[in-house]
Amino acid sequence: MLAKPLQLPAPGRDVDRRLRSNDTIVSSLQRLVRSGRHEMENLPEYVQILVRENSWQERYSEVLGRIVTFHRFVDFVTADIPDGLGTDVATIRKLLRGNPAALEALDEAIQSKPGNPTGTNQYSGIVDNVHNSTDRESPTGNTTDAALRRLRKDAPALHSRVLTGELSPHAAMIEAGFRKRTITIKVDPQSAAQTIARHFDRDQVSELIACLYDEIAGRRP
């Protein structure tokens, strides 16, 4: 059964974030399944989060330019890429062999009753599309893969919190000290000042002002 596009009237901002975030998870899984054994170490994490977040049920596909929905997990797995994973349950089960948690998540999805797509927790998943936050970054498969590998190796406790949905990979990398916090600032003095005031303490603001003076002085002829 092929996925059916839904015609939705201009989805709200929050809904749009969830649907696009779901597509990033699905796209990453599609890439991993097609890659064979390459980077398969990250497949169990993606499957667990895919099931927990119900990302397979409804997403906005960047490739197709439309919303894709499925009511049965098996249909999602067997539908051709870019709608689904373009494989079968037996293959996914084989790839997850040796990871009980991922296999349990797979069985949970397979046994779930068909129903309308749900958007349970659009902010706790593996990726996040909110750009003006200190804890989030634009998602790409490669950066997520790298974060999962680093956390699994050097910060297993934080890696576990990512799998339970408590932290995004980027937030966990920041907490572990592997990445620095970032913010997005508009090219507008008033807006930039407001953003900085929300995220900088007094000492940081003073240091920033000093740095700006130095930068400006350095540009003078």
N, C-alpha and C positions, 0 to 999 in steps of 0.2 A: 504494500500500500504506500503510495507516494504521499509526501507531506502536502497539505493543502494550504495555500496562502490565505491569510486573513486580511480583510480590508478594514483597517482600524482608522478612525478619524483622529488625525494629528495627536499621537500619544503624548501624554504629559512628560515632563522632564524626568521624573523619577522612573516612570515606566520605561522610557527610552534608555536610561542607564542600565536597567536590569536586562532588557532584551539584548542590548549590545554586549553587555558583560557575559551573558549566556552564550552569545555567538563566539566570543573569544575562547571560552572553554571548549566548545564543540570544535572550533577550528583547530585548536591545539591537539585535541584527540584525533581528529582526522589526519593531521600531519604525522602524529606518532604511529598511528595504525599503518599509514602508507609507507613509513620509513623502515618497516621490518623490525630488526633488532636494535637499530640505532636509537639511542636515547630512551629505550624501553623502561629504564629504571624509574622514569617519572610517570609511566602509565597508571600504576595503582593509585597514586595521589589524585590524578585527574578523574579517574573513574569514581572514586569515593566522593569527590566534591561535586561532580556532575550529578550524581544520584541525590546527594544531600540537598543541593540547591535546585533540583528539578530542572536543570538547565537544558536538558534534552527535550523538554515538553514544548517550550516556546522561546523563540529567539528572533532577533532581527538579523538576517543574513546580509553581511556587507557584500558578499559575492553576488548574491541573487537580487539584492536590492528590495527585499520584501520580508515579511514576517513568515516564519516557518513554524508549524505546530505538529506535534505528534501526540496521540492519545495512548499508544502502546510502545513500550520501550523496545520490543522486538522489531517493530516497524522502523523505529529510528535507527537501530543497528544495521538493518538490512537494506535500507534505502540508499540509493547511489549518492555518492558525493557530488555536489555540495549539500544536498538535503540532509543525508544521514552519514553513517560511518562507512557504508559500502562494504560491509563484511558480514559475518554471522556470529551468533552468540558463542558457538563452539570455539571459534578462533579467539574471541576476546577472553573466554574462560581459560584457554590454553596459555595466552600471554600473561594472564594474572596468576598462573600456577605458582604456588609458594607464598602467596600473600593472602592469608585468611580474611583480613579486614576488607580488602578489595573484592574478593570473591563473595563475601557476605553482602556487600553493597550491590554487586551485580545481581545476585539472587533476589534481593529486595526489590530492585527495579523491575526485574522480569515478572515477579509475582504480583506487582502492584496492579490494582484494577484500573481499567481504562477510565478516563475522566477528563474533565476540562483542565487545561494547563493552569498551573498555579505558580505564583511568584513568591515563594516563601521568604527568603531573606536576601534581598538584592545587594546588601552591603557586606555580608560576611564571607563571601566566596573567595576563590583563588585570585580573582582579578577585580579591579575597580576602575570605573571610568570617570571618577570625580577628579577634575584637574586642579582645583584650587585648594587642595588639602595638603597638610604637611605629612600625611601618612600614606599618600597614594601616588601612583604614577600611571601613565598611559600603558596599557597592557600589551605585551607582545609575547608570543610563545617562547622566544629565546630568553628573554629576561626572566620570565617566570621559571623556566627550566633551570636556569643558572641559580636562581634564588633557592629553589627546592634542593638542588644538589648541595649548595653551600650550607644550608640550614641542616640538612640531613647529616652532613659530615661533621660540622663544627658547632652546631647549636641544636641538638636533638630535642630539647625541651620546647624550644620555640617552634621547631618543625612539627611537633605534636599539636601545638596550639593552632598552627595553620590548618592542619588536617581536620580539627574539630570546628573550624570556622571562627575561632576566637580572634584570629589575626589574619590579615592578608599577607602574602609573602613579602611584599615591600615593607609593610609595617614591622614584620618580624626581623627583616634585615636591618632596619633602622634601630630596633631595640637591641639587636645583637652587636651593633656598632660597625656593621659591614657596609652600611650606606649612610649618607648624611641626609637629614631632613631637607625637603625642598618645598618651595611655595611658588605659585604662579602669580606674577605681577603684571597688571595691564600697563601699557605705555601711556599713563595719565598720572600726573603728579598727585592729585587728590586721592585717586583710587589706590595708587601705590603706597601713599602714606597710611591710609586706612588698613591696608593689608599688612604692612610692616608693624603697625601699632598692635594688631591682633596677635602677632606671632613672635615679636621681639620683646625682650625685657628692657628695662631702662639702660642697663650697661651695654647691651647690644645696639640699642639705638644710638647711644653716644659714640660707640665705636664706628658705627655706620656713617654717622655725620662726619667724623674725622677722616674716614676713608674717602668720602665724597669730596671733601675739601682738598685732600691730597691729589685725587684724580683730576679735579678741575684745575688745580694749580699746575699739575704736570702737563696739561694740554695748552697752557698759555705760551705764546711765543716769547 
